Amino acid sequence: MNILTKLTLSTALSVVSGLAMADITNGPNPYAAGYGFDTPQQASWGGWTRGDAGTLYAEWDTFDDASYAGLRTAAPDVGSANTSNAFISWSPGTFAAGTGNLYSFSVPQSYQVEVAGSVVAELIRAVLQVETWGTQLDYSAIKMNGLSPTYSATQFSDPNYESTFGKVDLVQHLIYWDLNQPSANGKYLFNFGSGPHSSLGQVAVDIGAIASSVPAPVPLPAAVWFMGSAMLGLLGFNKQNKFAA
C-alpha cells in the first residue's frame, strides 16, 4: 500500500471514529526545540509578546470549533489576543477530519484566514506560520490582502515523518509581510492553498510593530566562498614572491 493510500484510508477511519486529535497530540509540538514554529517574543522576526497592546494574535490547532457562525469556518481554538474578529474558512470538498486537521480526498484546497483588529505603528509585520502533512502548499500563491510576502521559507521539514497515518511529508513554513502602515480597514486576509491530499495541521498569525525592515539573510553560494579562498591564496603567494625578491 502506498503512502497516499494509507493517508486516505487513515483519514477516513478517523472521520468515522470522531477522535479529537490534532497535530500537537497526534504529532510533534511545532514549538518544541528543533521544530519550525516560534512565538514573536522568541523569534528573530518578532520583538513583541503575544497579548501586548497594539498587537494581534490568533492560532488554530484543530479546525472544528463551531463557535464562529457559517459553514466551513472555525474560530481560533489555541488562543487569540486583541482581535475584533478571527476565523479560518475553507473551500467545499475540504473537511475537518477526526484528527482535527483539514483534509480533502480529491479536490484542491483553498483557505482564507481573517484576523482583524487595531495595530498602531508606522511599520508592521504580519506573520503566518503553517504546518501541513502530505501535499505541500503552493507557496508561490500565498497572499495577504492581495500582496506577495516579504519573506517565505520552510523552517522544518521531514519527508518521512512517522505519523499515525504512516510516513508523511511534514512541513512547517514561515511567511511574513512588512507593511508601511496598518490595513486601512483593520482586516488582514491571508489566502493560501494546495492540491488534494494535504492535511492542514496548524496555523498561527501574529501581527505587531517592528522598528525597521531587516532583509532575511541569504546564504552565499559555495562558489563565492571558493573564490574568496582563491583570492586570499593568491595574495599570500604574491606576498611571498615580493619578500623573496
Sine and cosine of phi, psi and omega as CSV:
sin_phi,cos_phi,sin_psi,cos_psi,sin_omega,cos_omega
0.00,0.00,0.78,-0.62,-0.03,-1.00
-0.98,0.18,0.20,-0.98,-0.10,-1.00
-0.87,0.49,-0.67,0.74,-0.05,-1.00
-0.89,0.46,-0.67,0.75,0.01,-1.00
-0.91,0.41,-0.67,0.74,0.02,-1.00
-0.87,0.48,-0.66,0.75,0.01,-1.00
-0.90,0.44,-0.69,0.72,-0.01,-1.00
-0.90,0.44,-0.73,0.68,-0.02,-1.00
-0.91,0.41,-0.65,0.76,0.00,-1.00
-0.91,0.42,-0.63,0.78,0.03,-1.00
-0.90,0.43,-0.67,0.74,0.01,-1.00
-0.88,0.48,-0.69,0.73,0.02,-1.00
-0.90,0.43,-0.60,0.80,0.02,-1.00
-0.91,0.41,-0.61,0.79,0.02,-1.00
-0.89,0.46,-0.69,0.72,-0.01,-1.00
-0.91,0.42,-0.68,0.74,-0.07,-1.00
-0.96,0.29,-0.47,0.88,0.02,-1.00
0.95,0.31,0.37,0.93,0.01,-1.00
-0.92,0.39,0.71,-0.71,-0.02,-1.00
-0.99,-0.12,0.99,0.11,0.03,-1.00
-0.81,-0.59,0.72,-0.69,0.09,-1.00
-0.91,-0.42,-0.11,-0.99,-0.14,-0.99
-0.92,0.39,-0.46,0.89,0.02,-1.00
-0.92,0.39,-0.60,0.80,0.02,-1.00
-1.00,-0.09,-0.41,0.91,-0.03,-1.00
-0.97,-0.25,0.26,0.96,-0.05,-1.00
-0.01,-1.00,-0.35,-0.94,-0.07,-1.00
-0.97,0.25,0.51,-0.86,0.19,-0.98
-0.97,0.25,0.90,-0.43,-0.10,-1.00
-0.91,0.42,-0.26,0.96,0.03,-1.00
-1.00,-0.05,-0.09,1.00,0.01,-1.00
-0.92,0.38,0.37,-0.93,-0.01,-1.00
-0.84,0.54,0.73,-0.68,0.03,-1.00
1.00,-0.06,-0.21,0.98,0.02,-1.00
-0.99,-0.15,-0.09,-1.00,-0.31,-0.95
-0.98,-0.17,-0.20,0.98,-0.02,-1.00
-1.00,0.00,0.48,-0.88,0.09,-1.00
-0.65,-0.76,0.44,-0.90,0.21,-0.98
-1.00,0.08,0.42,-0.91,-0.01,-1.00
-0.89,0.46,-0.42,0.91,0.03,-1.00
-0.93,0.37,-0.53,0.85,-0.05,-1.00
-1.00,-0.09,-0.45,0.89,-0.21,-0.98
-0.99,0.16,0.48,-0.88,0.09,-1.00
-0.92,0.39,-0.41,0.91,-0.01,-1.00
-0.99,0.12,-0.12,0.99,-0.13,-0.99
-0.99,-0.15,-0.79,-0.61,-0.07,-1.00
0.80,-0.60,0.13,0.99,0.07,-1.00
-0.67,-0.74,0.16,-0.99,0.02,-1.00
-0.92,-0.38,0.66,-0.75,0.04,-1.00
-0.83,0.56,0.78,-0.63,-0.05,-1.00
0.98,-0.19,-0.23,0.97,0.05,-1.00
-0.86,0.51,0.54,-0.84,0.07,-1.00
-0.86,0.51,0.67,-0.75,0.03,-1.00
0.99,0.16,0.18,0.98,0.08,-1.00
-0.86,-0.51,0.35,-0.94,0.03,-1.00
-0.82,-0.57,0.53,-0.85,0.01,-1.00
-0.47,-0.88,0.68,-0.74,0.12,-0.99
-0.44,-0.90,0.62,-0.79,-0.04,-1.00
-0.53,-0.85,0.62,-0.79,0.00,-1.00
-0.84,-0.55,0.73,-0.69,0.10,-0.99
-0.89,-0.46,-0.64,0.76,0.22,-0.98
-0.90,-0.43,0.39,-0.92,-0.14,-0.99
-0.85,-0.52,0.61,0.79,-0.03,-1.00
-0.85,-0.52,0.33,0.94,0.07,-1.00
-0.98,0.19,0.95,-0.30,-0.10,-0.99
-1.00,0.01,0.22,0.97,-0.04,-1.00
-0.95,0.32,-0.27,0.96,0.09,-1.00
-1.00,-0.03,0.76,-0.65,-0.09,-1.00
-0.92,0.38,0.51,-0.86,0.09,-1.00
0.92,-0.38,0.32,-0.95,0.05,-1.00
-0.99,0.14,0.53,-0.85,0.06,-1.00
0.79,0.62,0.76,0.65,0.07,-1.00
-0.68,-0.73,0.36,-0.93,0.07,-1.00
-0.48,-0.88,0.64,-0.76,0.10,-1.00
-0.99,0.15,0.35,-0.94,0.05,-1.00
-0.88,0.47,0.77,-0.64,-0.01,-1.00
-0.97,-0.25,-0.39,0.92,0.03,-1.00
-0.98,0.21,-0.70,0.72,0.02,-1.00
0.23,-0.97,0.22,-0.97,0.09,-1.00
-0.41,-0.91,0.35,-0.94,0.00,-1.00
-0.50,-0.86,0.74,-0.67,0.12,-0.99
0.91,0.42,0.29,0.96,-0.03,-1.00
-1.00,-0.06,0.63,-0.78,0.14,-0.99
-1.00,0.02,-0.31,0.95,0.05,-1.00
-0.32,-0.95,0.63,-0.78,0.04,-1.00
-0.35,-0.94,0.83,-0.56,0.07,-1.00
-0.32,-0.95,0.32,-0.95,0.14,-0.99
-0.89,-0.45,0.61,-0.80,0.07,-1.00
-0.76,-0.65,0.37,-0.93,-0.05,-1.00
-0.60,-0.80,0.28,-0.96,-0.14,-0.99
-0.98,0.19,0.36,-0.93,0.07,-1.00
-0.85,0.52,0.59,-0.80,-0.03,-1.00
1.00,-0.07,-0.27,0.96,0.11,-0.99
-0.99,-0.15,0.64,-0.77,-0.09,-1.00
-0.59,-0.81,0.36,-0.93,0.09,-1.00
-0.99,0.16,0.93,-0.36,-0.01,-1.00
-0.97,0.23,0.13,-0.99,0.01,-1.00
-0.90,0.44,-0.32,0.95,0.07,-1.00
-0.96,0.30,-0.25,0.97,-0.14,-0.99
1.00,-0.04,-0.18,0.98,0.04,-1.00
-1.00,0.07,0.27,-0.96,0.07,-1.00
-0.99,-0.13,0.68,-0.74,-0.16,-0.99
-0.50,-0.86,0.42,-0.91,0.13,-0.99
-0.65,-0.76,0.67,-0.74,0.04,-1.00
-0.97,0.24,-0.64,0.77,-0.25,-0.97
-0.61,-0.79,-0.15,0.99,-0.06,-1.00
-0.91,-0.43,0.44,-0.90,0.10,-0.99
-0.85,0.53,0.52,-0.85,-0.07,-1.00
-0.93,-0.37,0.80,-0.60,0.02,-1.00
-0.84,-0.55,0.66,-0.75,-0.03,-1.00
-0.76,-0.65,0.52,-0.86,0.18,-0.98
-0.71,-0.71,0.80,-0.60,0.09,-1.00
-0.95,-0.32,0.81,-0.58,0.09,-1.00
-0.92,-0.39,0.80,-0.59,0.11,-0.99
-0.78,-0.62,0.82,-0.57,-0.06,-1.00
-0.81,-0.59,0.55,-0.83,0.02,-1.00
0.29,-0.96,-0.01,-1.00,-0.08,-1.00
-0.99,-0.14,0.83,-0.56,0.13,-0.99
-0.82,-0.57,0.91,-0.42,-0.08,-1.00
-0.96,-0.26,0.97,-0.25,0.02,-1.00
-0.19,-0.98,0.39,-0.92,0.05,-1.00
-0.98,0.22,-0.55,0.83,-0.01,-1.00
-0.72,-0.69,0.83,-0.56,-0.03,-1.00
-0.81,-0.59,0.35,-0.94,0.06,-1.00
-0.83,-0.55,0.82,-0.58,0.06,-1.00
-0.97,-0.26,0.86,-0.51,-0.17,-0.99
-0.88,-0.47,0.73,-0.68,0.05,-1.00
-0.84,-0.55,0.82,-0.58,0.11,-0.99
-0.89,-0.46,0.75,-0.66,-0.11,-0.99
-0.71,-0.71,0.68,-0.73,0.13,-0.99
-0.90,-0.44,0.74,-0.67,0.07,-1.00
-0.77,-0.63,0.43,-0.90,0.14,-0.99
-0.86,-0.52,0.66,-0.75,0.03,-1.00
1.00,0.06,-0.71,-0.70,-0.01,-1.00
-0.85,0.53,0.76,-0.65,-0.02,-1.00
-0.99,0.16,0.33,-0.94,0.08,-1.00
-0.91,0.42,0.37,-0.93,0.17,-0.99
-1.00,0.10,1.00,-0.02,-0.12,-0.99
-0.90,0.44,-0.47,0.88,-0.03,-1.00
-0.95,0.31,-0.27,0.96,-0.07,-1.00
-0.97,-0.25,0.07,1.00,-0.02,-1.00
-0.95,0.31,0.75,-0.66,-0.03,-1.00
-0.73,-0.69,0.40,-0.91,0.17,-0.99
-0.74,-0.68,0.89,-0.46,-0.11,-0.99
0.79,0.62,0.58,0.81,0.04,-1.00
0.99,0.15,0.03,1.00,-0.07,-1.00
-0.98,-0.18,0.60,-0.80,0.13,-0.99
-0.96,0.27,0.45,-0.89,-0.08,-1.00
-0.96,0.29,0.40,-0.92,0.15,-0.99
-0.97,0.26,-0.57,0.82,-0.08,-1.00
-0.54,-0.84,0.64,-0.77,0.03,-1.00
-0.46,-0.89,0.85,-0.53,-0.02,-1.00
-0.34,-0.94,0.57,-0.82,0.09,-1.00
-0.96,0.28,0.77,-0.64,-0.01,-1.00
-0.99,-0.15,-0.42,0.91,0.04,-1.00
-0.45,-0.89,0.65,-0.76,0.03,-1.00
-0.51,-0.86,0.71,-0.70,0.11,-0.99
-0.67,-0.74,0.98,-0.21,-0.06,-1.00
-0.95,0.32,-0.17,0.98,-0.01,-1.00
-0.77,-0.63,0.66,0.75,0.00,-1.00
-0.93,0.37,0.78,-0.63,-0.02,-1.00
-0.99,0.13,0.98,-0.19,0.01,-1.00
-0.94,-0.33,0.00,-1.00,0.08,-1.00
-0.94,0.35,-0.19,0.98,0.09,-1.00
-1.00,0.03,-0.08,1.00,-0.23,-0.97
0.98,-0.18,-0.34,-0.94,-0.01,-1.00
-0.97,0.23,0.78,-0.63,0.02,-1.00
-0.74,-0.67,0.32,-0.95,0.10,-0.99
-1.00,0.03,0.98,-0.22,-0.03,-1.00
-0.99,-0.15,0.82,-0.58,-0.06,-1.00
-0.74,-0.67,0.71,-0.70,0.13,-0.99
-0.87,-0.49,0.88,-0.48,-0.21,-0.98
-0.85,-0.52,0.63,-0.78,0.01,-1.00
-0.92,-0.39,0.74,-0.67,0.07,-1.00
-0.69,-0.72,0.68,-0.74,0.15,-0.99
-0.57,-0.82,0.34,-0.94,-0.02,-1.00
-0.82,-0.57,0.77,-0.64,0.12,-0.99
-0.99,-0.15,0.82,-0.57,-0.10,-0.99
-0.85,-0.52,0.63,-0.78,-0.01,-1.00
-0.98,0.22,-0.21,0.98,0.04,-1.00
-0.35,-0.94,0.37,-0.93,0.04,-1.00
-0.90,0.44,0.33,-0.95,0.08,-1.00
-0.85,0.53,0.69,-0.73,-0.07,-1.00
-0.87,0.49,-0.59,0.80,-0.01,-1.00
-0.98,-0.18,0.10,1.00,0.04,-1.00
0.98,0.20,0.11,0.99,-0.02,-1.00
-0.96,-0.29,0.64,-0.77,0.07,-1.00
-0.83,-0.56,0.94,-0.35,-0.09,-1.00
-0.95,-0.32,0.90,-0.43,-0.01,-1.00
-0.97,-0.23,0.83,-0.55,0.01,-1.00
-0.88,-0.47,0.77,-0.64,0.03,-1.00
-0.42,-0.91,0.25,-0.97,-0.04,-1.00
-0.18,-0.98,-0.03,-1.00,-0.04,-1.00
-0.37,-0.93,0.06,-1.00,0.20,-0.98
-0.97,0.25,-0.02,-1.00,0.01,-1.00
-0.92,0.39,0.19,-0.98,0.02,-1.00
0.92,0.40,0.58,0.82,0.16,-0.99
-0.94,-0.35,0.74,-0.67,0.04,-1.00
-0.95,-0.30,0.93,-0.37,-0.01,-1.00
-0.99,0.16,0.91,-0.42,-0.15,-0.99
-0.99,-0.12,-0.61,0.79,-0.05,-1.00
-0.34,-0.94,0.57,-0.82,0.02,-1.00
-0.66,-0.75,0.77,-0.64,0.07,-1.00
-0.75,-0.66,0.69,-0.72,0.05,-1.00
-0.84,-0.54,0.76,-0.65,0.10,-1.00
-0.74,-0.67,0.72,-0.70,0.01,-1.00
-0.72,-0.70,0.79,-0.61,-0.02,-1.00
-0.33,-0.95,0.07,-1.00,-0.04,-1.00
-0.99,0.11,0.56,-0.83,0.13,-0.99
-0.79,-0.61,0.46,-0.89,-0.06,-1.00
-0.95,0.31,-0.63,0.77,0.00,-1.00
-0.38,-0.92,0.36,-0.93,0.01,-1.00
-1.00,0.06,0.91,-0.41,-0.02,-1.00
-0.95,-0.32,0.89,-0.46,0.01,-1.00
-0.86,0.50,0.59,-0.81,0.06,-1.00
-0.91,0.41,0.63,-0.78,0.00,-1.00
-0.90,0.44,0.65,-0.76,0.01,-1.00
-0.92,-0.40,0.88,-0.48,0.00,-1.00
-0.87,0.50,0.65,-0.76,0.05,-1.00
-0.96,0.26,0.63,-0.78,0.05,-1.00
-0.88,0.48,0.45,-0.89,-0.01,-1.00
-0.85,0.53,-0.54,0.84,-0.02,-1.00
-0.88,0.48,-0.56,0.83,0.00,-1.00
-0.91,0.41,-0.69,0.72,0.01,-1.00
-0.89,0.45,-0.68,0.74,0.01,-1.00
-0.89,0.46,-0.64,0.77,0.01,-1.00
-0.90,0.43,-0.68,0.74,0.02,-1.00
-0.88,0.47,-0.68,0.73,0.01,-1.00
-0.89,0.45,-0.66,0.75,0.00,-1.00
-0.90,0.44,-0.66,0.76,0.00,-1.00
-0.91,0.41,-0.66,0.75,0.03,-1.00
-0.89,0.45,-0.65,0.76,0.03,-1.00
-0.89,0.45,-0.65,0.76,0.00,-1.00
-0.91,0.41,-0.66,0.75,0.04,-1.00
-0.88,0.47,-0.66,0.75,0.02,-1.00
-0.90,0.44,-0.65,0.76,0.00,-1.00
-0.90,0.43,-0.69,0.72,0.01,-1.00
-0.90,0.44,-0.60,0.80,-0.01,-1.00
-0.91,0.41,-0.65,0.76,0.03,-1.00
-0.89,0.46,-0.68,0.74,0.01,-1.00
-0.89,0.46,-0.59,0.81,0.00,-1.00
-0.90,0.43,-0.71,0.70,0.01,-1.00
-0.91,0.42,-0.61,0.80,-0.01,-1.00
-0.90,0.43,-0.58,0.81,0.02,-1.00
-0.94,0.35,0.00,0.00,0.00,0.00
